Amino acid sequence: MPQEKAPTFLTVAEVADMMRVSKMTVYRMVHAGDLPAMRVGRSFRVPERAVEQFLAAGLGDWETEGLASTGS
C-alpha cells in the first residue's frame, strides 16, 4: 500500500508572498471562504494544494477570457 504524503500547510505570510498580495488580502480571502484554512491557536494555516488550485483556477479564467498573450 503506497504511503500518502502529509499535506503541507503555509502561513498567511507565505501565501501572500506566493500570490504577491498583502497579508490582509489573504485574511480577507480566508474569512470570505475563497481560500480554505484551518486555525492553529491564533494563526491560520492554508493547505499549499488549496493555494495551487486557487491560482490554477484563476489562470484558467484568464486564458478562457482571451487575455493570455498569443505570442504573435
C-alpha positions in Angstrom: 0.0 0.0 0.0 1.6 3.3 -1.0 2.1 5.8 1.8 0.4 9.2 1.2 2.4 12.3 1.6 1.3 14.6 4.5 -0.2 17.8 3.4 1.9 20.9 3.5 0.5 24.0 5.2 1.5 27.6 4.6 1.4 30.6 6.8 -0.6 33.7 5.7 2.7 35.5 5.1 3.9 32.6 2.8 0.6 32.6 0.9 0.8 36.4 0.5 4.3 36.1 -0.9 3.3 33.3 -3.3 0.3 35.3 -4.6 2.1 38.7 -4.4 -0.6 40.3 -2.4 -0.8 41.7 1.2 -1.4 39.5 4.2 -4.7 41.4 4.7 -5.8 40.3 1.3 -5.2 36.7 2.3 -7.0 37.1 5.6 -10.0 38.6 3.6 -9.9 35.6 1.3 -9.9 33.2 4.2 -12.7 34.9 6.0 -14.8 35.1 2.8 -14.4 31.4 2.2 -12.5 31.9 -1.0 -9.4 30.1 0.4 -9.7 27.3 2.9 -7.7 27.5 6.0 -7.5 25.9 9.5 -7.0 27.8 12.7 -3.9 26.8 14.8 -4.1 28.8 18.0 -4.5 32.4 16.9 -3.0 31.8 13.5 -4.3 30.4 10.2 -2.6 27.7 8.1 -3.6 27.3 4.5 -3.1 24.0 2.6 -0.5 24.5 -0.1 -2.6 22.5 -2.5 -5.5 24.9 -2.0 -3.4 27.8 -3.0 -2.2 26.0 -6.1 -5.8 25.1 -7.0 -6.9 28.7 -6.4 -4.1 30.0 -8.7 -4.8 27.4 -11.3 -8.5 28.3 -11.4 -7.7 31.9 -11.8 -5.3 31.2 -14.7 -8.0 29.1 -16.3 -10.4 32.0 -16.2 -7.7 34.3 -17.6 -6.9 32.1 -20.5 -10.6 31.4 -21.4 -11.4 35.1 -21.4 -8.8 35.6 -24.2 -6.5 37.7 -22.0 -3.5 35.4 -22.4 -0.9 36.6 -24.8 -0.9 34.7 -28.1 2.8 35.2 -28.8 2.2 37.0 -32.1 
